[in-house]
Structure formats: structure tokens, C-alpha cells
Amino acid sequence: MTVGTYIDESIEPRWNADGLLPAIAQDATSGEVLMLAWMNAEALALCLQERRAIYWSRSRGALWRKGETSGNIQELVDIRLDCDGDTILLKVNQIGEGACHTGRASCFFYEPSGGRWVLEHDKS
């Protein structure tokens, strides 16, 4: 078998039962994973049109333009759909204090230790 034998030339997003796809935001420069959110078809279309991260807030049941209230905007650099069509990767320029609502650069700051998840030590 050669590489690429089972790769489609084009693919469409495969929305889950709620009409959503997970969307991973990654810093376009450092490669750090910033956050995971959800997109529906409207959020994806607007993200592509406005060239900024726009998600679907499951808790509010509404579109969520990242940074609309916090000022922590994610400027879209590149966007990719994974090989199964069920996850989106946004490469972004993070503008403002950080991606996380806690004020941290990334939402991924707990690490396993002693059978628990604890706050990572700040790296200086």
C-alpha cells in the first residue's frame, strides 16, 4: 500500500449529532495549544469570512466571537480540517492577555501529580 491510497481529494465537515465540531486553537508562532471550543456551520463560515476565531458557546447557545468582551481576540492565520472531517484546527495569533478565561495563555495548565490533577508550576 502506498501513502495516500485512502485519502480523499476533498472532504466535508462531519458535524456531530448536535451539529458541532471540536475546534482546537493553536498559537501560529509557538505551536502551543491554546484551547478547545466548538463550532457549528455558521461559526465556521463567519470565522472564514472575518478571519478571526468565532465559536459556538454550548452554555449560552449562541455564537461567541473570541475576545468580544475580553479583548483577547484570536486572529485567524490558517485553518485545517482533520483527515476524518470531524475536528478543526485553527492556527491563530492570540491578541491580548491569553486564550483562557482565567487570564492564562493556554487553557491547558493542569498536570497529573500523585493521582490528581494539579496546577502546573509557572515556568520562569
N, CA, C and O atoms as a GROMACS GRO file, in nm:
protein
  496
    1MET      N    1   0.085  -0.118   0.000
    1MET     CA    2   0.000   0.000   0.000
    1MET      C    3   0.089   0.124   0.000
    1MET      O    4   0.187   0.131   0.074
    2THR      N    5   0.054   0.220  -0.083
    2THR     CA    6   0.130   0.344  -0.088
    2THR      C    7   0.062   0.450  -0.004
    2THR      O    8  -0.058   0.445   0.018
    3VAL      N    9   0.140   0.544   0.042
    3VAL     CA   10   0.087   0.655   0.120
    3VAL      C   11  -0.012   0.732   0.034
    3VAL      O   12   0.014   0.757  -0.084
    4GLY      N   13  -0.125   0.768   0.092
    4GLY     CA   14  -0.224   0.847   0.020
    4GLY      C   15  -0.329   0.765  -0.052
    4GLY      O   16  -0.420   0.822  -0.112
    5THR      N   17  -0.320   0.633  -0.046
    5THR     CA   18  -0.416   0.548  -0.116
    5THR      C   19  -0.559   0.577  -0.071
    5THR      O   20  -0.651   0.578  -0.153
    6TYR      N   21  -0.578   0.600   0.057
    6TYR     CA   22  -0.713   0.617   0.110
    6TYR      C   23  -0.744   0.763   0.147
    6TYR      O   24  -0.829   0.788   0.232
    7ILE      N   25  -0.678   0.855   0.085
    7ILE     CA   26  -0.701   0.996   0.113
    7ILE      C   27  -0.791   1.055   0.006
    7ILE      O   28  -0.761   1.050  -0.113
    8ASP      N   29  -0.903   1.111   0.050
    8ASP     CA   30  -0.995   1.178  -0.042
    8ASP      C   31  -0.934   1.308  -0.091
    8ASP      O   32  -0.858   1.373  -0.020
    9GLU      N   33  -0.968   1.345  -0.212
    9GLU     CA   34  -0.923   1.473  -0.267
    9GLU      C   35  -0.993   1.591  -0.200
    9GLU      O   36  -0.936   1.700  -0.191
   10SER      N   37  -1.115   1.570  -0.153
   10SER     CA   38  -1.186   1.674  -0.080
   10SER      C   39  -1.274   1.605   0.025
   10SER      O   40  -1.306   1.487   0.014
   11ILE      N   41  -1.311   1.681   0.124
   11ILE     CA   42  -1.390   1.626   0.234
   11ILE      C   43  -1.479   1.738   0.288
   11ILE      O   44  -1.445   1.856   0.277
   12GLU      N   45  -1.589   1.702   0.345
   12GLU     CA   46  -1.679   1.798   0.409
   12GLU      C   47  -1.674   1.777   0.560
   12GLU      O   48  -1.648   1.665   0.606
   13PRO      N   49  -1.699   1.881   0.637
   13PRO     CA   50  -1.705   1.862   0.782
   13PRO      C   51  -1.812   1.760   0.820
   13PRO      O   52  -1.920   1.756   0.761
   14ARG      N   53  -1.779   1.678   0.918
   14ARG     CA   54  -1.872   1.576   0.968
   14ARG      C   55  -1.918   1.620   1.106
   14ARG      O   56  -1.857   1.588   1.208
   15TRP      N   57  -2.027   1.695   1.107
   15TRP     CA   58  -2.083   1.752   1.228
   15TRP      C   59  -2.135   1.641   1.319
   15TRP      O   60  -2.184   1.539   1.270
   16ASN      N   61  -2.125   1.659   1.451
   16ASN     CA   62  -2.179   1.559   1.543
   16ASN      C   63  -2.332   1.571   1.548
   16ASN      O   64  -2.390   1.650   1.474
   17ALA      N   65  -2.396   1.493   1.633
   17ALA     CA   66  -2.542   1.490   1.641
   17ALA      C   67  -2.601   1.625   1.678
   17ALA      O   68  -2.717   1.653   1.648
   18ASP      N   69  -2.522   1.710   1.745
   18ASP     CA   70  -2.567   1.844   1.783
   18ASP      C   71  -2.531   1.949   1.678
   18ASP      O   72  -2.554   2.068   1.699
   19GLY      N   73  -2.475   1.905   1.565
   19GLY     CA   74  -2.436   1.999   1.459
   19GLY      C   75  -2.309   2.074   1.490
   19GLY      O   76  -2.291   2.187   1.444
   20LEU      N   77  -2.220   2.014   1.569
   20LEU     CA   78  -2.098   2.081   1.614
   20LEU      C   79  -1.973   2.000   1.579
   20LEU      O   80  -1.979   1.879   1.557
   21LEU      N   81  -1.861   2.070   1.574
   21LEU     CA   82  -1.728   2.010   1.560
   21LEU      C   83  -1.638   2.070   1.667
   21LEU      O   84  -1.647   2.189   1.695
   22PRO      N   85  -1.549   1.988   1.728
   22PRO     CA   86  -1.449   2.048   1.816
   22PRO      C   87  -1.351   2.129   1.732
   22PRO      O   88  -1.314   2.090   1.622
   23ALA      N   89  -1.309   2.243   1.787
   23ALA     CA   90  -1.214   2.332   1.720
   23ALA      C   91  -1.100   2.359   1.816
   23ALA      O   92  -1.119   2.413   1.925
   24ILE      N   93  -0.980   2.322   1.774
   24ILE     CA   94  -0.860   2.341   1.855
   24ILE      C   95  -0.792   2.470   1.808
   24ILE      O   96  -0.765   2.487   1.689
   25ALA      N   97  -0.765   2.560   1.902
   25ALA     CA   98  -0.692   2.682   1.870
   25ALA      C   99  -0.546   2.663   1.910
   25ALA      O  100  -0.515   2.625   2.023
   26GLN      N  101  -0.457   2.688   1.816
   26GLN     CA  102  -0.313   2.671   1.834
   26GLN      C  103  -0.243   2.801   1.799
   26GLN      O  104  -0.277   2.865   1.700
   27ASP      N  105  -0.146   2.840   1.881
   27ASP     CA  106  -0.067   2.960   1.851
   27ASP      C  107   0.010   2.937   1.722
   27ASP      O  108   0.086   2.840   1.711
   28ALA      N  109  -0.008   3.024   1.626
   28ALA     CA  110   0.053   3.008   1.493
   28ALA      C  111   0.204   3.017   1.497
   28ALA      O  112   0.271   2.961   1.410
   29THR      N  113   0.260   3.086   1.594
   29THR     CA  114   0.405   3.104   1.603
   29THR      C  115   0.471   2.996   1.687
   29THR      O  116   0.565   2.931   1.642
   30SER      N  117   0.421   2.975   1.808
   30SER     CA  118   0.487   2.881   1.900
   30SER      C  119   0.439   2.738   1.885
   30SER      O  120   0.511   2.644   1.922
   31GLY      N  121   0.319   2.719   1.832
   31GLY     CA  122   0.261   2.585   1.821
   31GLY      C  123   0.189   2.540   1.947
   31GLY      O  124   0.132   2.431   1.949
   32GLU      N  125   0.190   2.623   2.052
   32GLU     CA  126   0.123   2.587   2.177
   32GLU      C  127  -0.027   2.574   2.153
   32GLU      O  128  -0.088   2.657   2.086
   33VAL      N  129  -0.086   2.468   2.209
   33VAL     CA  130  -0.231   2.451   2.203
   33VAL      C  131  -0.292   2.545   2.307
   33VAL      O  132  -0.259   2.537   2.425
   34LEU      N  133  -0.379   2.632   2.262
   34LEU     CA  134  -0.436   2.735   2.348
   34LEU      C  135  -0.567   2.693   2.413
   34LEU      O  136  -0.588   2.716   2.532
   35MET      N  137  -0.654   2.631   2.335
   35MET     CA  138  -0.786   2.598   2.387
   35MET      C  139  -0.859   2.505   2.292
   35MET      O  140  -0.817   2.484   2.179
   36LEU      N  141  -0.969   2.450   2.340
   36LEU     CA  142  -1.062   2.374   2.259
   36LEU      C  143  -1.199   2.436   2.278
   36LEU      O  144  -1.241   2.463   2.390
   37ALA      N  145  -1.268   2.457   2.168
   37ALA     CA  146  -1.404   2.509   2.174
   37ALA      C  147  -1.485   2.433   2.069
   37ALA      O  148  -1.438   2.333   2.014
   38TRP      N  149  -1.604   2.479   2.041
   38TRP     CA  150  -1.692   2.412   1.945
   38TRP      C  151  -1.734   2.509   1.837
   38TRP      O  152  -1.745   2.630   1.860
   39MET      N  153  -1.758   2.457   1.718
   39MET     CA  154  -1.808   2.537   1.606
   39MET      C  155  -1.929   2.468   1.545
   39MET      O  156  -1.936   2.346   1.536
   40ASN      N  157  -2.025   2.550   1.504
   40ASN     CA  158  -2.131   2.500   1.417
   40ASN      C  159  -2.103   2.555   1.278
   40ASN      O  160  -2.005   2.626   1.257
   41ALA      N  161  -2.189   2.524   1.183
   41ALA     CA  162  -2.164   2.566   1.044
   41ALA      C  163  -2.158   2.718   1.032
   41ALA      O  164  -2.077   2.770   0.956
   42GLU      N  165  -2.244   2.789   1.105
   42GLU     CA  166  -2.244   2.934   1.097
   42GLU      C  167  -2.115   2.993   1.154
   42GLU      O  168  -2.058   3.085   1.097
   43ALA      N  169  -2.069   2.939   1.268
   43ALA     CA  170  -1.944   2.987   1.328
   43ALA      C  171  -1.827   2.966   1.234
   43ALA      O  172  -1.741   3.052   1.219
   44LEU      N  173  -1.824   2.849   1.169
   44LEU     CA  174  -1.715   2.820   1.075
   44LEU      C  175  -1.719   2.915   0.956
   44LEU      O  176  -1.615   2.968   0.916
   45ALA      N  177  -1.836   2.937   0.901
   45ALA     CA  178  -1.848   3.028   0.786
   45ALA      C  179  -1.805   3.170   0.824
   45ALA      O  180  -1.735   3.235   0.747
   46LEU      N  181  -1.847   3.218   0.941
   46LEU     CA  182  -1.810   3.352   0.985
   46LEU      C  183  -1.661   3.362   1.017
   46LEU      O  184  -1.598   3.464   0.990
   47CYS      N  185  -1.605   3.256   1.074
   47CYS     CA  186  -1.462   3.252   1.102
   47CYS      C  187  -1.382   3.269   0.974
   47CYS      O  188  -1.286   3.347   0.968
   48LEU      N  189  -1.421   3.197   0.871
   48LEU     CA  190  -1.353   3.208   0.742
   48LEU      C  191  -1.372   3.346   0.680
   48LEU      O  192  -1.280   3.401   0.620
   49GLN      N  193  -1.490   3.401   0.695
   49GLN     CA  194  -1.522   3.532   0.637
   49GLN      C  195  -1.450   3.645   0.710
   49GLN      O  196  -1.393   3.734   0.647
   50GLU      N  197  -1.453   3.643   0.843
   50GLU     CA  198  -1.397   3.752   0.924
   50GLU      C  199  -1.249   3.733   0.959
   50GLU      O  200  -1.185   3.825   1.008
   51ARG      N  201  -1.196   3.612   0.933
   51ARG     CA  202  -1.056   3.580   0.962
   51ARG      C  203  -1.021   3.599   1.110
   51ARG      O  204  -0.914   3.649   1.144
   52ARG      N  205  -1.115   3.559   1.196
   52ARG     CA  206  -1.094   3.558   1.340
   52ARG      C  207  -1.172   3.440   1.398
   52ARG      O  208  -1.266   3.391   1.337
   53ALA      N  209  -1.132   3.396   1.517
   53ALA     CA  210  -1.196   3.281   1.579
   53ALA      C  211  -1.337   3.317   1.626
   53ALA      O  212  -1.358   3.410   1.704
   54ILE      N  213  -1.431   3.240   1.575
   54ILE     CA  214  -1.571   3.252   1.616
   54ILE      C  215  -1.619   3.111   1.648
   54ILE      O  216  -1.609   3.021   1.564
   55TYR      N  217  -1.670   3.092   1.766
   55TYR     CA  218  -1.709   2.960   1.814
   55TYR      C  219  -1.859   2.958   1.843
   55TYR      O  220  -1.928   3.060   1.835
   56TRP      N  221  -1.907   2.839   1.878
   56TRP     CA  222  -2.043   2.822   1.926
   56TRP      C  223  -2.035   2.794   2.075
   56TRP      O  224  -1.974   2.695   2.116
   57SER      N  225  -2.096   2.879   2.156
   57SER     CA  226  -2.098   2.859   2.300
   57SER      C  227  -2.212   2.764   2.335
   57SER      O  228  -2.329   2.799   2.320
   58ARG      N  229  -2.176   2.646   2.381
   58ARG     CA  230  -2.279   2.549   2.419
   58ARG      C  231  -2.356   2.596   2.542
   58ARG      O  232  -2.476   2.572   2.552
   59SER      N  233  -2.289   2.663   2.636
   59SER     CA  234  -2.356   2.707   2.758
   59SER      C  235  -2.454   2.821   2.731
   59SER      O  236  -2.560   2.828   2.795
   60ARG      N  237  -2.421   2.910   2.639
   60ARG     CA  238  -2.508   3.022   2.607
   60ARG      C  239  -2.602   2.994   2.491
   60ARG      O  240  -2.702   3.063   2.473
   61GLY      N  241  -2.569   2.891   2.412
   61GLY     CA  242  -2.650   2.859   2.295
   61GLY      C  243  -2.645   2.971   2.192
   61GLY      O  244  -2.746   3.005   2.130
   62ALA      N  245  -2.524   3.028   2.174
   62ALA     CA  246  -2.510   3.143   2.083
   62ALA      C  247  -2.369   3.146   2.027
   62ALA      O  248  -2.277   3.083   2.080
   63LEU      N  249  -2.353   3.222   1.918
   63LEU     CA  250  -2.220   3.244   1.862
   63LEU      C  251  -2.134   3.318   1.964
   63LEU      O  252  -2.183   3.399   2.043
   64TRP      N  253  -2.005   3.291   1.961
   64TRP     CA  254  -1.910   3.351   2.054
   64TRP      C  255  -1.789   3.397   1.975
   64TRP      O  256  -1.706   3.316   1.932
   65ARG      N  257  -1.780   3.527   1.956
   65ARG     CA  258  -1.662   3.585   1.892
   65ARG      C  259  -1.555   3.601   1.998
   65ARG      O  260  -1.564   3.687   2.085
   66LYS      N  261  -1.453   3.516   1.989
   66LYS     CA  262  -1.348   3.516   2.091
   66LYS      C  263  -1.289   3.655   2.106
   66LYS      O  264  -1.243   3.715   2.009
   67GLY      N  265  -1.293   3.705   2.229
   67GLY     CA  266  -1.238   3.836   2.259
   67GLY      C  267  -1.339   3.949   2.251
   67GLY      O  268  -1.304   4.065   2.274
   68GLU      N  269  -1.463   3.917   2.220
   68GLU     CA  270  -1.565   4.021   2.204
   68GLU      C  271  -1.580   4.106   2.330
   68GLU      O  272  -1.597   4.228   2.323
   69THR      N  273  -1.575   4.042   2.445
   69THR     CA  274  -1.586   4.118   2.570
   69THR      C  275  -1.451   4.133   2.641
   69THR      O  276  -1.429   4.233   2.709
   70SER      N  277  -1.362   4.036   2.625
   70SER     CA  278  -1.234   4.039   2.697
   70SER      C  279  -1.125   4.115   2.624
   70SER      O  280  -1.030   4.162   2.685
   71GLY      N  281  -1.139   4.128   2.491
   71GLY     CA  282  -1.034   4.189   2.411
   71GLY      C  283  -0.926   4.090   2.370
   71GLY      O  284  -0.833   4.127   2.299
   72ASN      N  285  -0.937   3.964   2.414
   72ASN     CA  286  -0.839   3.860   2.383
   72ASN      C  287  -0.878   3.788   2.254
   72ASN      O  288  -0.925   3.675   2.256
   73ILE      N  289  -0.858   3.856   2.145
   73ILE     CA  290  -0.901   3.812   2.012
   73ILE      C  291  -0.805   3.708   1.955
   73ILE      O  292  -0.685   3.712   1.983
   74GLN      N  293  -0.858   3.617   1.876
   74GLN     CA  294  -0.775   3.522   1.804
   74GLN      C  295  -0.788   3.552   1.655
   74GLN      O  296  -0.892   3.527   1.593
   75GLU      N  297  -0.681   3.606   1.599
   75GLU     CA  298  -0.676   3.640   1.457
   75GLU      C  299  -0.640   3.513   1.379
   75GLU      O  300  -0.538   3.450   1.407
   76LEU      N  301  -0.723   3.475   1.283
   76LEU     CA  302  -0.703   3.352   1.208
   76LEU      C  303  -0.586   3.365   1.110
   76LEU      O  304  -0.583   3.456   1.028
   77VAL      N  305  -0.491   3.272   1.121
   77VAL     CA  306  -0.377   3.266   1.030
   77VAL      C  307  -0.399   3.153   0.929
   77VAL      O  308  -0.375   3.170   0.809
   78ASP      N  309  -0.446   3.038   0.978
   78ASP     CA  310  -0.468   2.921   0.894
   78ASP      C  311  -0.575   2.834   0.959
   78ASP      O  312  -0.595   2.841   1.080
   79ILE      N  313  -0.641   2.754   0.880
   79ILE     CA  314  -0.744   2.665   0.931
   79ILE      C  315  -0.738   2.535   0.854
   79ILE      O  316  -0.720   2.535   0.732
   80ARG      N  317  -0.753   2.423   0.926
   80ARG     CA  318  -0.746   2.291   0.865
   80ARG      C  319  -0.854   2.201   0.923
   80ARG      O  320  -0.893   2.214   1.039
   81LEU      N  321  -0.901   2.111   0.839
   81LEU     CA  322  -0.995   2.007   0.879
   81LEU      C  323  -0.916   1.878   0.886
   81LEU      O  324  -0.836   1.850   0.796
   82ASP      N  325  -0.935   1.798   0.990
   82ASP     CA  326  -0.856   1.675   1.003
   82ASP      C  327  -0.900   1.569   0.902
   82ASP      O  328  -1.000   1.586   0.832
   83CYS      N  329  -0.825   1.460   0.897
   83CYS     CA  330  -0.843   1.354   0.796
   83CYS      C  331  -0.979   1.288   0.802
   83CYS      O  332  -1.025   1.234   0.702
   84ASP      N  333  -1.046   1.289   0.918
   84ASP     CA  334  -1.179   1.230   0.931
   84ASP      C  335  -1.289   1.332   0.910
   84ASP      O  336  -1.406   1.296   0.901
   85GLY      N  337  -1.253   1.459   0.903
   85GLY     CA  338  -1.352   1.565   0.885
   85GLY      C  339  -1.428   1.599   1.011
   85GLY      O  340  -1.532   1.665   1.004
   86ASP      N  341  -1.378   1.553   1.128
   86ASP     CA  342  -1.456   1.575   1.249
   86ASP      C  343  -1.387   1.663   1.354
   86ASP      O  344  -1.433   1.671   1.468
   87THR      N  345  -1.279   1.730   1.317
   87THR     CA  346  -1.211   1.823   1.407
   87THR      C  347  -1.146   1.934   1.324
   87THR      O  348  -1.088   1.908   1.219
   88ILE      N  349  -1.157   2.056   1.374
   88ILE     CA  350  -1.097   2.171   1.307
   88ILE      C  351  -0.978   2.220   1.388
   88ILE      O  352  -0.983   2.224   1.511
   89LEU      N  353  -0.872   2.259   1.318
   89LEU     CA  354  -0.755   2.319   1.380
   89LEU      C  355  -0.743   2.462   1.331
   89LEU      O  356  -0.734   2.487   1.211
   90LEU      N  357  -0.744   2.556   1.425
   90LEU     CA  358  -0.725   2.697   1.393
   90LEU      C  359  -0.585   2.737   1.437
   90LEU      O  360  -0.550   2.720   1.553
   91LYS      N  361  -0.506   2.788   1.346
   91LYS     CA  362  -0.378   2.847   1.383
   91LYS      C  363  -0.404   2.996   1.392
   91LYS      O  364  -0.448   3.060   1.296
   92VAL      N  365  -0.375   3.052   1.509
   92VAL     CA  366  -0.415   3.190   1.538
   92VAL      C  367  -0.301   3.272   1.593
   92VAL      O  368  -0.205   3.220   1.650
   93ASN      N  369  -0.313   3.403   1.576
   93ASN     CA  370  -0.233   3.499   1.650
   93ASN      C  371  -0.320   3.540   1.768
   93ASN      O  372  -0.425   3.602   1.749
   94GLN      N  373  -0.276   3.507   1.887
   94GLN     CA  374  -0.351   3.543   2.007
   94GLN      C  375  -0.319   3.687   2.042
   94GLN      O  376  -0.204   3.722   2.069
   95ILE      N  377  -0.420   3.771   2.042
   95ILE     CA  378  -0.404   3.912   2.074
   95ILE      C  379  -0.466   3.937   2.210
   95ILE      O  380  -0.582   3.901   2.233
   96GLY      N  381  -0.391   3.996   2.300
   96GLY     CA  382  -0.441   4.022   2.435
   96GLY      C  383  -0.369   3.935   2.536
   96GLY      O  384  -0.263   3.878   2.508
   97GLU      N  385  -0.427   3.926   2.654
   97GLU     CA  386  -0.362   3.859   2.768
   97GLU      C  387  -0.347   3.709   2.750
   97GLU      O  388  -0.247   3.653   2.794
   98GLY      N  389  -0.441   3.643   2.688
   98GLY     CA  390  -0.433   3.498   2.672
   98GLY      C  391  -0.563   3.441   2.621
   98GLY      O  392  -0.663   3.511   2.609
   99ALA      N  393  -0.560   3.313   2.592
   99ALA     CA  394  -0.677   3.245   2.537
   99ALA      C  395  -0.776   3.203   2.645
   99ALA      O  396  -0.897   3.196   2.620
  100CYS      N  397  -0.727   3.175   2.765
  100CYS     CA  398  -0.812   3.121   2.870
  100CYS      C  399  -0.885   3.231   2.947
  100CYS      O  400  -0.832   3.340   2.968
  101HIS      N  401  -1.008   3.200   2.987
  101HIS     CA  402  -1.086   3.297   3.064
  101HIS      C  403  -1.025   3.325   3.201
  101HIS      O  404  -1.065   3.420   3.268
  102THR      N  405  -0.927   3.242   3.242
  102THR     CA  406  -0.858   3.263   3.370
  102THR      C  407  -0.748   3.367   3.358
  102THR      O  408  -0.691   3.410   3.458
  103GLY      N  409  -0.717   3.408   3.233
  103GLY     CA  410  -0.610   3.503   3.211
  103GLY      C  411  -0.479   3.438   3.170
  103GLY      O  412  -0.382   3.507   3.138
  104ARG      N  413  -0.474   3.306   3.171
  104ARG     CA  414  -0.353   3.235   3.128
  104ARG      C  415  -0.347   3.229   2.976
  104ARG      O  416  -0.448   3.243   2.907
  105ALA      N  417  -0.227   3.206   2.926
  105ALA     CA  418  -0.207   3.199   2.781
  105ALA      C  419  -0.283   3.081   2.720
  105ALA      O  420  -0.337   3.093   2.611
  106SER      N  421  -0.286   2.968   2.790
  106SER     CA  422  -0.349   2.846   2.742
  106SER      C  423  -0.447   2.794   2.846
  106SER      O  424  -0.430   2.820   2.966
  107CYS      N  425  -0.548   2.723   2.803
  107CYS     CA  426  -0.643   2.660   2.895
  107CYS      C  427  -0.588   2.530   2.954
  107CYS      O  428  -0.648   2.474   3.046
  108PHE      N  429  -0.476   2.483   2.903
  108PHE     CA  430  -0.421   2.354   2.945
  108PHE      C  431  -0.308   2.376   3.045
  108PHE      O  432  -0.190   2.380   3.007
  109PHE      N  433  -0.344   2.391   3.173
  109PHE     CA  434  -0.242   2.420   3.273
  109PHE      C  435  -0.249   2.332   3.398
  109PHE      O  436  -0.186   2.363   3.499
  110TYR      N  437  -0.325   2.224   3.391
  110TYR     CA  438  -0.324   2.126   3.500
  110TYR      C  439  -0.243   2.005   3.455
  110TYR      O  440  -0.254   1.961   3.341
  111GLU      N  441  -0.162   1.952   3.548
  111GLU     CA  442  -0.079   1.836   3.515
  111GLU      C  443  -0.102   1.727   3.620
  111GLU      O  444  -0.135   1.757   3.735
  112PRO      N  445  -0.083   1.599   3.580
  112PRO     CA  446  -0.103   1.491   3.677
  112PRO      C  447   0.012   1.486   3.778
  112PRO      O  448   0.130   1.502   3.743
  113SER      N  449  -0.026   1.464   3.903
  113SER     CA  450   0.074   1.454   4.010
  113SER      C  451   0.012   1.379   4.127
  113SER      O  452  -0.088   1.423   4.184
  114GLY      N  453   0.070   1.267   4.161
  114GLY     CA  454   0.022   1.191   4.277
  114GLY      C  455  -0.122   1.146   4.264
  114GLY      O  456  -0.195   1.142   4.364
  115GLY      N  457  -0.165   1.112   4.145
  115GLY     CA  458  -0.302   1.064   4.125
  115GLY      C  459  -0.407   1.173   4.117
  115GLY      O  460  -0.526   1.145   4.116
  116ARG      N  461  -0.363   1.299   4.110
  116ARG     CA  462  -0.455   1.413   4.099
  116ARG      C  463  -0.410   1.503   3.986
  116ARG      O  464  -0.299   1.488   3.934
  117TRP      N  465  -0.496   1.595   3.948
  117TRP     CA  466  -0.461   1.699   3.850
  117TRP      C  467  -0.438   1.828   3.929
  117TRP      O  468  -0.528   1.877   3.997
  118VAL      N  469  -0.317   1.881   3.918
  118VAL     CA  470  -0.279   2.000   3.995
  118VAL      C  471  -0.229   2.109   3.901
  118VAL      O  472  -0.187   2.082   3.789
  119LEU      N  473  -0.235   2.231   3.949
  119LEU     CA  474  -0.187   2.346   3.876
  119LEU      C  475  -0.039   2.331   3.844
  119LEU      O  476   0.042   2.306   3.933
  120GLU      N  477  -0.003   2.346   3.718
  120GLU     CA  478   0.138   2.336   3.681
  120GLU      C  479   0.215   2.449   3.746
  120GLU      O  480   0.160   2.555   3.776
  121HIS      N  481   0.343   2.424   3.766
  121HIS     CA  482   0.428   2.529   3.821
  121HIS      C  483   0.457   2.630   3.711
  121HIS      O  484   0.491   2.593   3.599
  122ASP      N  485   0.444   2.756   3.744
  122ASP     CA  486   0.475   2.860   3.646
  122ASP      C  487   0.620   2.846   3.603
  122ASP      O  488   0.710   2.831   3.686
  123LYS      N  489   0.640   2.853   3.474
  123LYS     CA  490   0.774   2.843   3.419
  123LYS      C  491   0.833   2.983   3.406
  123LYS      O  492   0.774   3.070   3.343
  124SER      N  493   0.950   3.003   3.465
  124SER     CA  494   1.010   3.136   3.456
  124SER      C  495   1.123   3.138   3.358
  124SER      O  496   1.185   3.242   3.338
   0.00000   0.00000   0.00000
